[in-house]
């Protein structure tokens, strides 16, 4: 164990001296997390914001019911309305900075009350596809309610209600709150912040490169012929591999830990229960060590190992949702995520980040431990062949 | 394995597939003795010492170092060996002192003992004043010297030097040879491989000549030269087809070996001075234009030529 620690200390000194660990393990993931979080907005990863223009050429009771929708608690936080004086002005604004415009034509309320066809026109911006689609959905939902209210009013009139009350009945029906509303929250009960997603996502992505530095140092020893000195020394192959493994683990664990602290302090990332986070970090680091060592020992040179590691790291990151939130991916990709340690680790971290109990990460820990055991076992056998006499 | 030598090896054999790299090599080195393993590139020198140091598995043979059989007591045997690889086996991003401290710890040296040994080895190779600089800032010669120092840290019983002067400038070569000569002979056995005859002659008490994977002769310089008998080496500088010239001269009476290399023809000749007119006449008949003749007293190169029929530089 003493010799393994001596080798680990030497490796860590080298990594710190050439600054590679600092750049790959801390600076790069932090910068990427910062950039991506900033790009997605800092007020809520899953929240939506849009500003729409609204031209009300009708001013009738049904039109007022439509505009009242935007004052409901559900939409008030997400949608801002800019009232304009003409349909042309509304259309013009969508060419610049607004996501969409609603145009309520004159006589809209009268047509609805009379049961005649009526339409709210939605003008969508070409620049904001999501905002435009949401505007169409809002108008569509209102149209569905209007249709329902028309049916209700016709039923009321058929049942003997005075025809003079039709306007009031329509207005009341269309402005009534919906029976069922959607509450959009994350699994843990808290909205996931961008930094709470991309902090761990980038940390996991770069973890593969950070621990890869340790694995690749074995090939560097061979290139520098220092491996021959280690082989000739009165030490075991196990001590050499142990030293490399300790250095890799320390680099990976420290890198993740620094990112937890810094992303919490600077980006406001929420990581969740500290002990659970530590456990998850340990499991993720071990899994990454197993995979990178397996990849590196398949290579003959450091350059080859670098190429293999990068390819595997990027593919695992893409499949694991490190770049694109996997929740928005097709079902096939969501299933593939669970074939990667990245996916399991990220799932654990996002569960913790949304306030889930520590026990929620047990499946992630088990999956990562399996990755670590299988790949680690094979890679130790392969690395042993590199270190032992041929 | 019986034997009083610090290094005792016998029957060493190594194969790579069907290719035999070392075949039945064996020798002993006593305490305080410097043993040179002399042979051309590819003769099997590095393979031999790699088996001795435990870097390569043997396909046959036995090795013991300081009385410890390397198979049964590998750790003890390795602890008795100071290995200096042919390549610069150092960490370029660490300082000279950091490198030596690291290697010293691998051999169990700690605290004051470690510091004293590191300082002593730096002093020996003349790098005390540059010890705090990173190795990648050192010249090639300085790196070579530090490479040797790293093999001496733990005060080994056997120092194995694998062609330590390969690729260095003449000045650094002299410094390295001086460092090795300065090691002293108090109990330290040295195994030195080289393909430079002068280095083997200068440094080694006994020399083993390795050619085509086998040890073809061994002994002191005098014992080896005696193998040549009364033969002298004659070196002809000439123009024309030197291979044909060597073949023609090989038929001349008194010439026992003839080989062409590097723009000249080397001959092993009985009674060189008397035979010289016959040699020049035969050369003229062969159509060669001889521009220079050198008669050399027998040396290791002559021995090598005598034993193998080819020059050491081939």
Contacts between the chains, C-beta under 8 A, distances in Angstrom:
chain1	res1	chain2	res2	distance
A	3	B	105	7.7
A	3	B	106	6.4
A	6	B	102	7.0
A	6	B	105	4.6
A	6	B	106	6.8
A	10	B	91	7.3
A	10	B	94	7.5
A	10	B	102	5.0
A	13	B	94	7.0
A	13	B	98	7.4
A	14	B	91	6.5
A	14	B	93	5.4
A	14	B	94	6.8
A	17	B	93	5.4
A	17	B	94	7.7
A	18	B	93	5.8
A	224	B	87	7.6
A	224	B	88	7.8
A	224	B	89	6.5
A	224	B	90	7.3
A	224	B	91	7.0
A	224	B	92	7.3
A	225	B	85	5.1
A	225	B	86	7.9
A	225	B	87	3.7
A	225	B	88	7.0
A	225	B	89	4.0
A	226	B	89	4.9
A	226	B	90	6.9
A	226	B	91	6.3
A	228	B	55	5.7
A	228	B	83	7.3
A	228	B	85	4.9
A	228	B	87	7.6
A	228	B	89	5.9
A	229	B	83	6.5
A	229	B	85	6.7
A	229	B	89	4.8
A	229	B	103	6.6
A	229	B	150	7.0
A	230	B	106	7.2
A	231	B	53	7.8
A	231	B	54	6.6
A	231	B	55	5.1
A	232	B	53	4.5
A	232	B	54	6.3
A	232	B	55	6.1
A	232	B	78	6.3
A	232	B	81	6.4
A	232	B	83	3.9
A	233	B	78	6.4
A	233	B	103	7.5
A	233	B	106	4.4
A	233	B	107	6.5
A	234	B	74	7.8
A	234	B	75	4.4
A	234	B	76	7.3
A	234	B	78	4.2
A	234	B	79	4.1
A	234	B	106	7.7
A	234	B	107	6.7
A	234	B	108	7.8
A	235	B	106	5.7
A	389	B	54	5.7
A	389	B	55	5.7
A	389	B	56	5.7
A	389	B	57	5.1
A	390	B	56	6.1
A	390	B	57	6.4
